[in-house]
Amino acid sequence: MCQYFFRHWQTYFSQQQRQIRGTNLRHYCQKHFWCDVVAGLTVGVMVVPQGMSYAKLAGLPVQYGLYGALFPVWAYAVFGSSRQLAVGPVAIVSLMLESGLSRIVGASDNDANSALYENLAIQTSLLVAITYILLGLFRLGFVTVFLSHAVTSGFTTGASVIIGCSQLKYILGYDVPRSDVLHEMIKNFINGIGEFNYKTFLMGGSSLVVLVVLKYLGRRYPNKEWIRATGPLFVSSLSILVTYLGDLSEKGLPIVGTIPRGFPSCTAKSWFPLTHFGDLIGP
């Protein structure tokens, strides 16, 4: 078994080396360079608020979203083979993580549960990584062929609705009790309408409008595709500038606040013992 795994990884890295050698930089022109600069700046700026928002979706402190956006990119640079694939946290996985862990330890905003909640999130990531490695070693990617278009389409549509509803509370500016049922979620939104924060709504709504307009202009004028590409960068920079110059945090607009510096200490205590192993892999 060990010899099989060794030969498998040896073959894989040989293929990776051939792909790297096959990349011909002599045909890399100035146009490609500026396209890569725009793409890098856009992704680099967007991954910060995006990673933090995904961490909030998962019920974790915002710095975990930054860790999740940084380390997977480093790993994929070594082990990956696609130059276009984006790696990092995604919304639906964050929601699934929050849904599973909250059933085990309760709400993550409870100080008594926060440490255990974070520890279980780390252990879940370890189990997922081990599962991915095993799937890759045994080349089980073919199972995706059996997923019909109806299944993938329904999953995408359902995920979009869930993600949109989960983010709506941040635009409206008030907390909404968590629910797995859509009509109960809508009812909770209506019941809490008295806590509506118009400042948060204006900031979030205007950002969405600007993004949609820039996306439309990018499609309307194909020769100016950079308008749509730089839309997230423009909105993020503008919102930070407006919040800072207008001192909106002192006027009722909630902000992320101070984020701890550096990286957390990596110890085996975060992974072991797997006291809730059965709950983590169970339904």
Helices and strands as residue ranges (DSSP letters): H 2-22, G 25-27, H 30-57, H 62-79, H 91-105, H 111-137, G 141-146, H 149-172, H 182-191, G 193-195, H 198-220, G 222-224, H 226-229, H 231-245, G 248-251, G 268-270, H 277-281
